Amino acid sequence: MFIFPGGFSQRTSGRLPQESSTSEMSAKSSPEPHAQHSDPPNDFKHVMIVGHRGAGKSSLVNMLLDEERAGTSSNAQSHTKENTSYNLTVYQEHVALWDTVGLDLAPNPDAPSLLYVPNGQVSVVVFVLSKTITGVEEARKYWKPVQEATQETNLKNYGKKVPVILVVTGLENENPDSKENNLDGWWNKNGQLFRDQGITPDEFACVTAQRGKFQPQMGRHVNDPRYRASREKVLWLIAKCINGLEGQASIS
């Protein structure tokens, strides 16, 4: 039996992947995830959400599910005690989204177990970094085991590449680049510092995974526009990495 970083079993306490209950979408609409009750788990594409504790992995999972399912913490302490999966559908692709234990809970995360999933293999890795917690050199420390694990998985897949999406969280106060609430300007300004440290993802997204305070006069949470744009961007990148979609659908 492989052991995940932090000494936790690869199994999710005997539970099948949990299911999102949001509404069904069409292939041409915004990529809303929805519940799947009949497909067996081994038919799903596995997407691993990895990163240091406090990076915002569970908040990212909840954002993608569009509901509060994964437990979160308001500080840098880890709330996720074992790897847990949640089912959703993105652009008609059945996905098992894995919320994982923080990489820093073990001094030397074991590459073979890092990307292990039961009944299948990893299709996409989402590497989460927090702007407010992680420096470039520290980020490299967490990137290294992920890089080693994906390289080993690539070899097992006979050279078929497992794409890695870098998601930078903690950008609630960042000024968006456009009326579309695009926060990727942060990476455009700082990305070279990461690339110089060997952090070279296949795709990237700068996001806010926090809705912020509710404002009654506006009828919404303060960060909702950026939050919705962030959600669609990451869902789109997952779909793109899985099946090579070319054009991003807009929010309806």
ZANUKE-627729 format. One record per residue (C-alpha): residue in three letters; x negated, y negated, z negated. Coordinates in Angstrom, 3 decimals, always signed. Layout:
# residues N
+------+----------+----------+----------+
: rest :       xx :       yy :       zz :
+------+----------+----------+----------+
:  ALA :        X :        Y :        Z :
...
+------+----------+----------+----------+
END
This chain:
# residues 252
+------+----------+----------+----------+
: rest :       xx :       yy :       zz :
+------+----------+----------+----------+
:  MET :   +0.000 :   +0.000 :   +0.000 :
:  PHE :   -1.336 :   -3.392 :   +0.902 :
:  ILE :   -1.316 :   -6.037 :   -1.821 :
:  PHE :   -0.509 :   -9.660 :   -1.053 :
:  PRO :   -2.612 :  -12.517 :   -2.453 :
:  GLY :   -1.848 :  -12.821 :   -6.155 :
:  GLY :   -1.441 :   -9.068 :   -6.562 :
:  PHE :   +2.155 :   -8.824 :   -5.363 :
:  SER :   +3.492 :   -5.877 :   -3.408 :
:  GLN :   +4.226 :   -6.208 :   +0.287 :
:  ARG :   +7.809 :   -5.107 :   -0.411 :
:  THR :  +10.470 :   -7.635 :   -1.341 :
:  SER :  +11.758 :   -5.703 :   -4.356 :
:  GLY :  +13.583 :   -3.315 :   -2.050 :
:  ARG :  +15.655 :   -6.136 :   -0.576 :
:  LEU :  +16.428 :   -6.439 :   +3.095 :
:  PRO :  +15.704 :   -9.876 :   +4.545 :
:  GLN :  +18.195 :  -12.460 :   +3.283 :
:  GLU :  +20.492 :  -14.056 :   +5.838 :
:  SER :  +21.296 :  -17.642 :   +6.703 :
:  SER :  +25.002 :  -18.470 :   +6.772 :
:  THR :  +24.994 :  -21.553 :   +8.987 :
:  SER :  +27.027 :  -21.859 :  +12.194 :
:  GLU :  +26.319 :  -20.235 :  +15.577 :
:  MET :  +24.657 :  -22.243 :  +18.311 :
:  SER :  +24.421 :  -22.094 :  +22.071 :
:  ALA :  +21.185 :  -21.796 :  +24.010 :
:  LYS :  +21.502 :  -25.390 :  +25.210 :
:  SER :  +22.388 :  -27.011 :  +21.893 :
:  SER :  +20.295 :  -27.965 :  +18.890 :
:  PRO :  +18.606 :  -24.802 :  +17.548 :
:  GLU :  +20.939 :  -24.160 :  +14.605 :
:  PRO :  +20.120 :  -20.885 :  +12.811 :
:  HIS :  +23.044 :  -18.594 :  +12.021 :
:  ALA :  +23.647 :  -15.331 :  +10.191 :
:  GLN :  +23.052 :  -11.969 :  +11.779 :
:  HIS :  +24.768 :   -9.070 :  +10.013 :
:  SER :  +24.317 :   -6.104 :  +12.378 :
:  ASP :  +20.820 :   -6.132 :  +13.862 :
:  PRO :  +18.285 :   -3.933 :  +12.030 :
:  PRO :  +15.250 :   -5.723 :  +10.528 :
:  ASN :  +12.787 :   -4.099 :  +12.945 :
:  ASP :  +14.477 :   -5.904 :  +15.857 :
:  PHE :  +13.510 :   -9.291 :  +14.439 :
:  LYS :  +10.532 :  -11.460 :  +15.311 :
:  HIS :   +8.492 :  -12.040 :  +12.154 :
:  VAL :   +7.351 :  -15.585 :  +11.367 :
:  MET :   +4.974 :  -15.959 :   +8.409 :
:  ILE :   +5.006 :  -19.270 :   +6.496 :
:  VAL :   +1.596 :  -19.439 :   +4.789 :
:  GLY :   -0.368 :  -22.068 :   +2.896 :
:  HIS :   -1.585 :  -23.149 :   -0.520 :
:  ARG :   +0.782 :  -23.373 :   -3.484 :
:  GLY :   +2.553 :  -26.696 :   -3.598 :
:  ALA :   +2.167 :  -27.206 :   +0.152 :
:  GLY :   +5.924 :  -27.172 :   +0.659 :
:  LYS :   +6.390 :  -23.707 :   +2.171 :
:  SER :   +9.683 :  -23.019 :   +0.399 :
:  SER :  +10.986 :  -26.509 :   +1.164 :
:  LEU :  +10.120 :  -25.904 :   +4.815 :
:  VAL :  +11.991 :  -22.589 :   +4.746 :
:  ASN :  +15.069 :  -24.297 :   +3.285 :
:  MET :  +14.857 :  -27.019 :   +5.911 :
:  LEU :  +14.773 :  -24.454 :   +8.719 :
:  LEU :  +17.666 :  -22.501 :   +7.197 :
:  ASP :  +19.557 :  -25.770 :   +6.660 :
:  GLU :  +20.492 :  -24.686 :   +3.155 :
:  GLU :  +18.855 :  -24.200 :   -0.244 :
:  ARG :  +17.902 :  -20.522 :   -0.342 :
:  ALA :  +14.235 :  -20.394 :   -1.331 :
:  GLY :  +13.308 :  -21.570 :   -4.823 :
:  THR :  +11.146 :  -24.703 :   -4.936 :
:  SER :   +9.047 :  -26.587 :   -7.477 :
:  SER :   +8.614 :  -30.342 :   -7.848 :
:  ASN :   +4.905 :  -30.000 :   -8.654 :
:  ALA :   +1.892 :  -28.092 :   -7.380 :
:  GLN :   +2.849 :  -24.924 :   -9.269 :
:  SER :   +3.947 :  -21.971 :   -7.181 :
:  HIS :   +7.612 :  -21.025 :   -7.353 :
:  THR :   +7.312 :  -18.125 :   -4.890 :
:  LYS :   +6.261 :  -14.987 :   -6.759 :
:  GLU :   +6.513 :  -12.487 :   -3.909 :
:  ASN :   +6.833 :  -12.577 :   -0.151 :
:  THR :  +10.519 :  -12.893 :   +0.746 :
:  SER :  +12.193 :  -12.989 :   +4.149 :
:  TYR :  +15.268 :  -14.814 :   +5.427 :
:  ASN :  +17.064 :  -14.035 :   +8.676 :
:  LEU :  +18.019 :  -16.700 :  +11.186 :
:  THR :  +18.561 :  -17.078 :  +14.907 :
:  VAL :  +16.714 :  -19.705 :  +16.934 :
:  TYR :  +17.549 :  -20.139 :  +20.620 :
:  GLN :  +19.223 :  -16.702 :  +20.541 :
:  GLU :  +16.056 :  -15.106 :  +19.124 :
:  HIS :  +16.489 :  -13.107 :  +15.902 :
:  VAL :  +13.820 :  -14.190 :  +13.433 :
:  ALA :  +12.722 :  -12.979 :  +10.003 :
:  LEU :  +11.258 :  -16.047 :   +8.299 :
:  TRP :   +8.810 :  -15.092 :   +5.532 :
:  ASP :   +8.239 :  -17.373 :   +2.540 :
:  THR :   +4.905 :  -16.259 :   +1.077 :
:  VAL :   +2.826 :  -16.472 :   -2.076 :
:  GLY :   +0.301 :  -19.334 :   -2.155 :
:  LEU :   -3.068 :  -18.526 :   -0.594 :
:  ASP :   -4.891 :  -19.909 :   -3.637 :
:  LEU :   -3.354 :  -17.391 :   -6.045 :
:  ALA :   -6.201 :  -15.036 :   -5.135 :
:  PRO :   -9.856 :  -16.094 :   -4.692 :
:  ASN :  -10.314 :  -13.970 :   -1.560 :
:  PRO :   -7.020 :  -13.266 :   +0.223 :
:  ASP :   -7.222 :   -9.916 :   +1.999 :
:  ALA :   -6.876 :  -10.401 :   +5.760 :
:  PRO :   -5.089 :   -7.112 :   +6.566 :
:  SER :   -2.372 :   -7.719 :   +3.965 :
:  LEU :   -1.976 :  -11.444 :   +4.582 :
:  LEU :   +0.084 :  -10.959 :   +7.746 :
:  TYR :   +1.567 :   -7.550 :   +6.933 :
:  VAL :   +5.311 :   -7.150 :   +7.435 :
:  PRO :   +7.386 :   -3.967 :   +7.131 :
:  ASN :   +9.111 :   -2.610 :  +10.229 :
:  GLY :   +7.240 :   -4.741 :  +12.711 :
:  GLN :   +4.374 :   -7.131 :  +13.337 :
:  VAL :   +3.866 :  -10.862 :  +13.079 :
:  SER :   +4.899 :  -12.947 :  +16.090 :
:  VAL :   +4.062 :  -16.440 :  +14.803 :
:  VAL :   +2.145 :  -17.904 :  +11.855 :
:  VAL :   +3.167 :  -21.271 :  +10.408 :
:  PHE :   +0.260 :  -22.721 :   +8.403 :
:  VAL :   +1.522 :  -25.385 :   +5.974 :
:  LEU :   -0.650 :  -28.162 :   +4.567 :
:  SER :   +0.398 :  -30.996 :   +2.299 :
:  LYS :   -0.886 :  -34.456 :   +3.158 :
:  THR :   -0.624 :  -35.449 :   -0.506 :
:  ILE :   -2.489 :  -32.451 :   -1.962 :
:  THR :   -4.972 :  -31.067 :   +0.542 :
:  GLY :   -8.197 :  -32.668 :   +1.773 :
:  VAL :   -9.885 :  -31.581 :   +4.983 :
:  GLU :  -12.549 :  -29.427 :   +3.329 :
:  GLU :   -9.976 :  -27.814 :   +1.055 :
:  ALA :   -7.741 :  -27.210 :   +4.056 :
:  ARG :  -10.572 :  -25.326 :   +5.746 :
:  LYS :  -10.796 :  -23.019 :   +2.714 :
:  TYR :   -7.169 :  -22.011 :   +3.230 :
:  TRP :   -7.428 :  -21.923 :   +7.005 :
:  LYS :  -10.289 :  -19.401 :   +7.003 :
:  PRO :   -8.357 :  -16.343 :   +5.706 :
:  VAL :   -5.449 :  -17.178 :   +8.011 :
:  GLN :   -7.823 :  -17.403 :  +10.970 :
:  GLU :   -9.434 :  -14.076 :  +10.047 :
:  ALA :   -6.046 :  -12.415 :   +9.642 :
:  THR :   -4.762 :  -13.640 :  +13.008 :
:  GLN :   -7.968 :  -12.558 :  +14.738 :
:  GLU :   -7.650 :   -9.079 :  +13.247 :
:  THR :   -3.991 :   -8.933 :  +14.251 :
:  ASN :   -4.929 :  -10.007 :  +17.782 :
:  LEU :   -7.317 :   -7.053 :  +18.009 :
:  LYS :   -4.601 :   -4.657 :  +16.853 :
:  ASN :   -2.287 :   -6.167 :  +19.467 :
:  TYR :   -4.828 :   -5.387 :  +22.215 :
:  GLY :   -5.696 :   -9.043 :  +22.643 :
:  LYS :   -2.146 :  -10.405 :  +22.526 :
:  LYS :   -2.521 :  -13.667 :  +20.652 :
:  VAL :   -0.551 :  -14.516 :  +17.524 :
:  PRO :   +0.011 :  -18.290 :  +17.801 :
:  VAL :   -0.496 :  -20.527 :  +14.773 :
:  ILE :   +1.594 :  -23.641 :  +14.162 :
:  LEU :   +0.122 :  -26.197 :  +11.756 :
:  VAL :   +2.814 :  -28.061 :   +9.801 :
:  VAL :   +1.752 :  -31.079 :   +7.734 :
:  THR :   +4.212 :  -31.928 :   +4.947 :
:  GLY :   +4.494 :  -34.850 :   +2.547 :
:  LEU :   +5.044 :  -37.525 :   +5.190 :
:  GLU :   +8.198 :  -39.015 :   +3.686 :
:  ASN :   +6.635 :  -42.490 :   +3.593 :
:  GLU :   +4.970 :  -42.307 :   +7.000 :
:  ASN :   +6.221 :  -44.700 :   +9.666 :
:  PRO :   +7.665 :  -42.761 :  +12.620 :
:  ASP :   +6.245 :  -43.327 :  +16.098 :
:  SER :   +9.585 :  -43.903 :  +17.795 :
:  LYS :  +13.337 :  -44.035 :  +17.393 :
:  GLU :  +13.264 :  -40.218 :  +17.605 :
:  ASN :  +11.648 :  -40.219 :  +14.123 :
:  ASN :   +8.502 :  -38.507 :  +15.394 :
:  LEU :   +5.912 :  -38.294 :  +12.604 :
:  ASP :   +3.167 :  -36.695 :  +14.708 :
:  GLY :   +1.210 :  -39.948 :  +14.786 :
:  TRP :   -0.386 :  -38.870 :  +11.509 :
:  TRP :   -2.025 :  -35.911 :  +13.262 :
:  ASN :   -2.997 :  -38.043 :  +16.232 :
:  LYS :   -4.906 :  -40.289 :  +13.812 :
:  ASN :   -6.388 :  -37.586 :  +11.591 :
:  GLY :   -6.427 :  -34.410 :  +13.673 :
:  GLN :  -10.034 :  -34.758 :  +14.802 :
:  LEU :  -11.184 :  -34.535 :  +11.169 :
:  PHE :   -9.479 :  -31.147 :  +10.931 :
:  ARG :  -10.743 :  -29.948 :  +14.302 :
:  ASP :  -14.283 :  -30.821 :  +13.205 :
:  GLN :  -13.782 :  -28.344 :  +10.351 :
:  GLY :  -12.671 :  -25.612 :  +12.757 :
:  ILE :   -8.940 :  -26.017 :  +12.097 :
:  THR :   -7.586 :  -25.576 :  +15.615 :
:  PRO :   -3.896 :  -24.611 :  +15.654 :
:  ASP :   -2.029 :  -23.749 :  +18.828 :
:  GLU :   +0.759 :  -26.201 :  +17.952 :
:  PHE :   +1.322 :  -28.803 :  +15.249 :
:  ALA :   +4.126 :  -30.762 :  +13.629 :
:  CYS :   +4.081 :  -33.528 :  +11.028 :
:  VAL :   +7.265 :  -33.361 :   +8.972 :
:  THR :   +9.271 :  -34.383 :   +5.971 :
:  ALA :  +10.918 :  -31.383 :   +4.326 :
:  GLN :  +12.556 :  -33.527 :   +1.631 :
:  ARG :  +15.870 :  -35.287 :   +2.238 :
:  GLY :  +15.270 :  -37.806 :   -0.549 :
:  LYS :  +17.906 :  -39.582 :   -2.638 :
:  PHE :  +21.507 :  -39.773 :   -1.521 :
:  GLN :  +22.577 :  -43.292 :   -0.591 :
:  PRO :  +26.372 :  -43.700 :   -0.946 :
:  GLN :  +26.453 :  -46.886 :   +1.116 :
:  MET :  +24.898 :  -45.022 :   +4.050 :
:  GLY :  +26.756 :  -41.766 :   +3.488 :
:  ARG :  +23.548 :  -39.747 :   +3.789 :
:  HIS :  +20.203 :  -39.011 :   +2.173 :
:  VAL :  +17.482 :  -41.583 :   +2.744 :
:  ASN :  +15.214 :  -39.261 :   +4.760 :
:  ASP :  +17.933 :  -37.488 :   +6.755 :
:  PRO :  +16.992 :  -38.804 :  +10.242 :
:  ARG :  +13.344 :  -37.761 :   +9.847 :
:  TYR :  +14.383 :  -34.546 :   +8.113 :
:  ARG :  +16.647 :  -33.500 :  +10.992 :
:  ALA :  +14.031 :  -34.420 :  +13.583 :
:  SER :  +11.396 :  -32.478 :  +11.610 :
:  ARG :  +13.639 :  -29.440 :  +11.419 :
:  GLU :  +14.328 :  -29.386 :  +15.133 :
:  LYS :  +10.641 :  -29.863 :  +15.972 :
:  VAL :   +9.518 :  -26.856 :  +13.915 :
:  LEU :  +12.386 :  -24.642 :  +15.110 :
:  TRP :  +11.531 :  -25.574 :  +18.659 :
:  LEU :   +7.837 :  -24.746 :  +18.210 :
:  ILE :   +8.735 :  -21.353 :  +16.743 :
:  ALA :  +10.964 :  -20.611 :  +19.736 :
:  LYS :   +8.303 :  -21.870 :  +22.125 :
:  CYS :   +5.646 :  -19.629 :  +20.601 :
:  ILE :   +7.923 :  -16.590 :  +20.641 :
:  ASN :   +9.245 :  -16.763 :  +24.176 :
:  GLY :   +7.568 :  -19.613 :  +25.997 :
:  LEU :  +10.473 :  -22.048 :  +26.286 :
:  GLU :   +9.491 :  -25.167 :  +28.209 :
:  GLY :  +12.053 :  -27.885 :  +27.448 :
:  GLN :  +13.135 :  -28.995 :  +23.987 :
:  ALA :  +16.876 :  -29.270 :  +23.367 :
:  SER :  +18.032 :  -32.487 :  +21.720 :
:  ILE :  +20.060 :  -32.837 :  +18.547 :
:  SER :  +23.751 :  -32.771 :  +19.400 :
+------+----------+----------+----------+
END
